């Protein structure tokens, strides 16, 4: 039950009249109050039941962060009276829902559609909190009210800002692929074509069935395998929660990982995903051919940095035990935090690099470089010394990783995605992938 502003105004007006009336005011006041209460009760009786209103939902279920989704609410009035009032479709504040409420007037037995637009302000699932309907009586003095659970969820996917770099990287990859095929055709293990035998060809490449159908000897030509495996590993521990600019490191890592995944998928490589801190937070495995990029994007969307220390031993065991036994490129998207690296990952690298090609990609903070150049005041000098110490530790860890045979990509947020893509293309050009 809810009392409307009209009822409050009627009570105020009646009280004011009683005060003006003077000595006869007491019995008149009681008369006014009883009449108003009776009108409110009558209004409640005549108002359609808010509990019997029926709802259905339809609309978008996923969008990229920064875009707008539309969710339609179908409101049906099964009663014999016209439903007048308001319907509030409640969402979490981060969903950016508008409008917050709809004014409704639905005749008996009919239904109406109302649309709520969502502009999420963060990644992940935005769920409807409930639909509250307020059915106002014909006198407008009181209303019946009830909240219904009408579930719906809209998943805000990573925005993939680095997508603008994809055409240029693909052009480089196609150019490399054509040049590579021309240079090494005849090697590898993936069948390419048939041609006439020439002196010097390996006799093991002779295709005897094709030769039997022709006048001359025919050999098979081969090309390097295209079906390589890449494992993207997202570090979701506390170090990924640190903000670089206005965005957490984890989000920068996702953006770089998506560009690499899209590029590798176009190159014919298989891309898997593993998100890990002290346990597996998300996992996508590729089986057979076909791109799993949509599945990777969906798996990334609800991920958040956990305020716990990472478990490098468990991570390495998961990579070695649960994923492909064949050699693959393992891309670890993390932070080059000196204490965490020295105490955790570095001692375990030999076990990992002996089986796989490892690449570490990290987002550096350009603000630290600016701070290292600060001078002029004692405070600025102390700040510059601390920043230079951090940069020195970062360079030392980078050198140590490379000494273990690890490829390192360390770039600021604006360049980490294209730098990681360039490192992947360079490995392709060198024949290491």
C-alpha positions in Angstrom: 0.0 0.0 0.0 1.2 3.5 -0.8 -0.4 7.0 -0.1 -0.2 9.4 -3.0 0.6 13.1 -2.8 -3.0 13.8 -3.6 -4.1 12.2 -0.3 -1.5 14.2 1.6 -2.7 17.4 0.0 -6.4 16.5 0.8 -5.4 15.9 4.5 -3.5 19.2 4.7 -6.4 21.1 3.1 -8.9 19.6 5.5 -6.8 20.4 8.5 -6.4 24.0 7.3 -10.2 24.4 6.9 -10.8 23.0 10.4 -8.3 25.5 11.9 -10.1 28.4 10.2 -13.5 27.1 11.4 -12.6 27.8 15.0 -14.7 26.3 17.9 -16.5 23.8 15.7 -13.2 22.4 14.5 -12.9 19.3 16.7 -15.9 17.4 15.4 -15.3 18.8 11.9 -11.7 17.5 12.0 -12.9 14.0 12.9 -15.4 14.1 10.1 -12.8 15.1 7.6 -10.3 12.4 8.7 -12.9 9.7 8.7 -14.1 10.7 5.2 -10.6 10.8 3.9 -9.8 7.4 5.4 -12.9 5.9 3.8 -12.0 7.4 0.4 -8.5 5.9 0.7 -9.9 2.5 1.6 -12.4 2.7 -1.4 -9.5 3.7 -3.7 -7.5 0.7 -2.6 -10.4 -1.6 -3.2 -11.0 -0.3 -6.7 -7.3 -0.3 -7.7 -6.3 -3.3 -9.8 -4.1 -5.8 -8.0 -0.4 -5.1 -8.4 0.4 -8.8 -7.6 -1.5 -10.0 -10.7 0.4 -7.9 -13.2 2.4 -10.1 -15.6 5.8 -9.2 -17.0 8.0 -10.5 -19.8 11.4 -9.4 -20.9 13.3 -9.2 -24.2 16.2 -7.3 -25.7 20.0 -7.3 -25.7 21.9 -9.8 -23.6 25.5 -8.6 -24.3 27.2 -5.4 -25.5 30.7 -4.0 -25.5 31.5 -1.6 -22.7 30.7 1.9 -23.7 27.8 0.9 -26.0 24.1 1.1 -25.1 21.8 -1.9 -24.7 18.0 -1.9 -24.9 15.9 -4.1 -22.7 12.1 -4.3 -23.3 9.6 -4.9 -20.5 6.2 -6.3 -21.6 3.6 -5.4 -19.0 0.2 -7.2 -19.1 -2.9 -6.3 -17.2 -5.1 -9.4 -16.6 -7.6 -7.6 -14.4 -11.0 -6.2 -15.3 -10.0 -2.6 -14.5 -7.6 -0.2 -16.1 -4.2 -0.2 -14.6 -2.9 3.3 -13.8 0.3 4.1 -12.1 4.0 3.7 -12.4 6.4 0.8 -13.1 10.0 1.0 -11.9 12.5 -1.3 -13.6 15.4 -1.4 -11.1 19.0 -2.1 -12.0 22.3 -1.6 -10.2 23.7 2.0 -10.4 26.6 0.8 -12.6 24.2 -0.4 -15.3 23.3 3.2 -16.2 19.6 2.5 -16.6 17.3 5.2 -18.0 14.5 6.0 -17.5 14.2 4.9 -13.9 10.4 4.6 -14.1 7.6 4.5 -16.6 4.1 6.0 -16.3 1.5 3.3 -17.3 -2.1 3.3 -18.3 -3.1 -0.2 -19.5 -6.8 -1.1 -20.2 -8.2 -4.3 -18.9 -6.8 -7.4 -20.7 -4.2 -5.5 -22.7 -0.5 -5.1 -22.5 2.1 -2.4 -23.2 5.9 -2.4 -24.0 8.3 -0.2 -22.2 12.0 0.1 -23.1 14.9 0.7 -20.7 18.3 1.7 -22.1 21.5 0.5 -20.3 24.9 2.1 -20.6 27.1 0.0 -18.3 30.0 1.7 -16.6 32.0 -1.5 -15.9 32.6 -4.9 -17.4 30.7 -7.9 -16.3 27.1 -9.0 -15.8 24.4 -6.3 -15.1 21.4 -8.0 -13.5 17.9 -6.6 -13.1 17.1 -6.0 -9.4 13.3 -6.3 -9.8 10.2 -4.6 -11.2 8.1 -2.6 -8.8 4.5 -1.8 -10.0 2.3 0.8 -8.2 -1.4 0.5 -9.1 -3.2 3.8 -8.3 -6.9 3.8 -7.6 -9.4 5.8 -9.6 -9.5 8.6 -7.0 -5.7 8.9 -7.0 -5.5 8.8 -3.2 -3.8 5.5 -2.6 -2.1 2.7 -4.5 -1.3 -1.0 -4.3 2.4 -1.8 -4.7 4.3 -5.0 -5.3 7.8 -5.9 -6.5 8.2 -8.7 -8.9 11.3 -10.7 -9.8 11.7 -10.5 -13.5 15.2 -11.8 -14.2 17.4 -10.5 -17.0 21.1 -10.1 -17.4 23.2 -7.9 -19.8 26.9 -8.8 -20.1 29.2 -5.9 -20.7 32.1 -7.2 -22.7 35.6 -5.8 -22.9 35.6 -2.7 -25.2 38.5 -4.0 -27.4 39.9 -0.5 -28.1 43.0 -2.0 -29.8 40.8 -3.4 -32.6 41.8 -0.4 -34.7 45.3 -1.9 -35.0 44.1 -5.2 -36.4 43.9 -4.3 -40.2 47.5 -3.1 -40.2 48.8 -6.1 -38.3 46.9 -8.5 -40.5 48.4 -6.9 -43.6 51.9 -7.5 -42.1 51.0 -11.0 -41.3 49.7 -11.7 -44.8 52.9 -10.2 -46.3 55.0 -12.4 -44.0 53.0 -15.5 -44.8 53.4 -15.1 -48.5 57.1 -14.4 -48.2 57.6 -17.3 -45.8 55.7 -19.8 -48.0 57.8 -18.8 -51.0 61.1 -19.2 -49.1 60.4 -22.5 -47.4 58.0 -24.4 -49.6 59.0 -28.0 -49.6 59.6 -28.1 -45.9 57.2 -28.7 -43.0 54.6 -31.4 -42.7 51.4 -29.8 -44.0 50.5 -30.8 -47.6 50.6 -27.9 -50.1 50.5 -29.1 -53.7 51.9 -31.6 -56.3 54.6 -30.8 -58.9 57.0 -32.6 -61.3 60.0 -34.3 -59.9 63.4 -32.5 -60.4 66.8 -33.8 -59.6 67.7 -33.3 -56.0 64.2 -33.8 -54.6 63.8 -36.1 -51.6 62.6 -39.4 -53.0 60.4 -39.8 -49.9 58.2 -37.0 -51.1 57.3 -38.9 -54.3 53.5 -39.4 -54.6 53.4 -42.9 -56.2 49.6 -42.9 -56.8 49.8 -39.6 -58.7 52.9 -40.8 -60.5 51.0 -43.9 -61.7 48.4 -41.7 -63.3 50.9 -39.5 -65.2 53.8 -39.9 -67.6 56.3 -38.4 -65.2 57.3 -38.6 -61.5 55.3 -36.4 -59.2 56.3 -35.2 -55.8 54.4 -33.6 -52.9 55.4 -30.2 -51.6 54.8 -29.2 -48.0 54.5 -26.0 -46.1 55.1 -25.3 -42.4 52.2 -26.1 -40.1 49.8 -23.3 -39.5 48.0 -24.9 -36.6 50.1 -23.6 -33.7 48.8 -23.3 -30.2 48.8 -20.1 -28.2 47.9 -19.9 -24.5 46.9 -16.5 -23.1 47.4 -16.4 -19.4 45.8 -13.5 -17.5 47.2 -12.8 -14.0 44.2 -11.9 -11.9 46.1 -11.5 -8.6 46.5 -8.2 -6.6 49.1 -6.8 -9.0 46.6 -6.7 -11.8 44.3 -4.5 -9.7 46.7 -1.5 -9.8 45.5 1.3 -12.0 47.5 2.8 -14.8 45.8 6.0 -15.7 42.1 5.4 -14.9 42.1 1.8 -15.9 43.2 -1.4 -14.0 46.2 -3.3 -15.4 43.9 -6.3 -15.9 41.8 -4.3 -18.4 44.8 -3.2 -20.4 46.0 -6.8 -20.4 42.7 -8.0 -21.7 42.8 -5.5 -24.6 46.3 -6.6 -25.6 45.3 -10.2 -25.3 42.2 -9.8 -27.5 44.3 -8.2 -30.3 46.8 -11.0 -30.2 44.0 -13.6 -30.1 42.2 -12.1 -33.1 45.5 -11.8 -35.0 46.5 -15.4 -34.2 43.1 -16.8 -35.1 43.4 -15.1 -38.6 46.8 -16.7 -38.9 45.3 -20.1 -38.4 46.6 -20.6 -34.9 44.6 -22.0 -32.0 44.2 -19.7 -29.0 43.3 -20.8 -25.5 42.7 -18.7 -22.4 43.6 -19.2 -18.7 42.9 -16.7 -16.0 44.6 -17.6 -12.7 45.7 -16.1 -9.3 45.5 -18.8 -6.7 43.0 -20.9 -8.6 41.5 -21.0 -12.1 39.1 -18.1 -12.6 38.3 -18.7 -16.3 39.4 -21.2 -18.9 38.7 -21.6 -22.6 40.1 -24.5 -24.6 40.1 -24.9 -28.3 39.0 -28.2 -29.7 39.4 -28.7 -33.5 39.4 -25.9 -36.0 37.5 -22.7 -35.7 37.9 -19.5 -33.8 37.1 -19.3 -30.1 37.4 -15.6 -29.9 33.8 -15.0 -28.9 34.2 -17.6 -26.1 37.3 -15.8 -24.9 35.6 -12.4 -24.9 32.7 -13.9 -22.9 35.1 -15.5 -20.4 37.0 -12.2 -19.9 33.9 -10.1 -19.3 33.1 -11.0 -15.6 36.8 -11.2 -14.5 37.9 -8.9 -11.8 41.3 -8.6 -10.0 41.4 -10.6 -6.8 43.2 -9.0 -3.8 45.3 -12.1 -3.2 48.9 -13.1 -3.9 49.4 -15.2 -7.0 50.4 -18.8 -6.8 53.1 -19.3 -9.5 53.6 -23.0 -8.5 49.9 -23.7 -9.2 50.0 -21.7 -12.4 52.9 -23.5 -13.8 51.4 -26.9 -12.8 48.1 -25.9 -14.5 49.9 -24.9 -17.7 52.1 -28.1 -17.8 49.4 -30.5 -16.7 46.1 -29.3 -18.0 46.8 -27.8 -21.4 48.4 -29.0 -24.6 51.4 -31.4 -24.2 52.8 -30.1 -27.5 55.0 -27.1 -27.7 53.1 -23.8 -27.6 53.5 -20.1 -27.1 52.5 -19.2 -23.5 51.8 -15.5 -23.2 51.7 -14.4 -19.6 50.0 -11.0 -19.1 51.1 -9.8 -15.7 53.1 -7.0 -14.0 56.9 -6.9 -13.8 56.8 -6.7 -10.0 60.3 -7.5 -8.8 59.6 -9.1 -5.4 56.7 -11.2 -6.8 58.8 -12.3 -9.8 61.9 -13.2 -7.9 60.1 -15.1 -5.2 57.6 -16.8 -7.4 57.9 -17.2 -11.2 61.7 -16.9 -11.8 62.7 -20.2 -10.0 60.0 -22.1 -11.9 60.9 -20.8 -15.4 63.2 -23.6 -16.4 60.4 -26.2 -16.1 58.2 -24.0 -18.2 60.7 -22.9 -20.9 61.9 -26.5 -21.4 58.4 -27.4 -22.8 57.1 -24.2 -24.2 58.0 -20.8 -25.7 57.2 -18.2 -23.1 56.4 -14.5 -23.5 55.7 -12.1 -20.6 53.8 -8.9 -21.5 53.4 -6.1 -18.9 51.9 -2.7 -18.8 54.2 0.0 -17.4 53.1 3.3 -15.9 54.3 6.3 -17.8 53.7 8.4 -14.7 56.7 6.7 -13.1 59.0 7.7 -16.0 57.7 11.3 -15.6 58.4 11.2 -11.8 61.9 9.9 -12.4 62.7 13.1 -14.3 61.4 15.4 -11.6 63.8 18.0 -10.1 63.6 21.4 -8.5 62.5 20.7 -4.9 63.5 18.2 -2.2 60.2 16.4 -2.5 60.6 16.1 -6.3 64.1 14.7 -5.9 63.1 12.1 -3.4 60.1 11.1 -5.6 62.5 10.9 -8.6 64.8 8.6 -6.6 62.0 6.2 -5.7 60.8 6.2 -9.3 64.3 5.5 -10.6 64.6 2.6 -8.2 61.3 1.1 -9.5 62.5 1.5 -13.1 65.9 -0.1 -12.2 64.1 -3.1 -10.6 61.9 -3.4 -13.7 64.9 -3.4 -16.1 66.7 -6.0 -13.9 63.7 -8.3 -13.9 63.4 -7.9 -17.7 67.0 -8.9 -18.2 66.7 -11.9 -15.9 63.6 -13.1 -17.8 65.4 -12.8 -21.1 68.4 -14.7 -19.6 66.0 -17.6 -19.1 64.9 -17.5 -22.7 61.7 -15.6 -22.1 60.4 -12.9 -24.6 59.5 -9.7 -22.8 57.1 -7.0 -24.0 57.0 -4.0 -21.7 55.0 -1.0 -22.9 52.7 1.8 -21.8 48.9 1.4 -22.0 48.7 3.0 -25.5 51.3 0.7 -27.0 51.1 -2.6 -25.2 48.6 -4.1 -27.6 50.4 -3.3 -30.9 53.8 -4.1 -29.2 52.5 -7.6 -28.2 51.1 -8.2 -31.8 54.5 -7.1 -33.2 56.3 -9.5 -31.0 54.0 -12.4 -32.2 54.7 -11.4 -35.8 58.4 -11.3 -35.1 58.3 -14.8 -33.8 56.5 -15.9 -36.9 59.1 -14.2 -39.1 62.0 -15.9 -37.2 60.3 -19.3 -37.6 60.1 -19.8 -33.9 56.3 -20.2 -34.0 
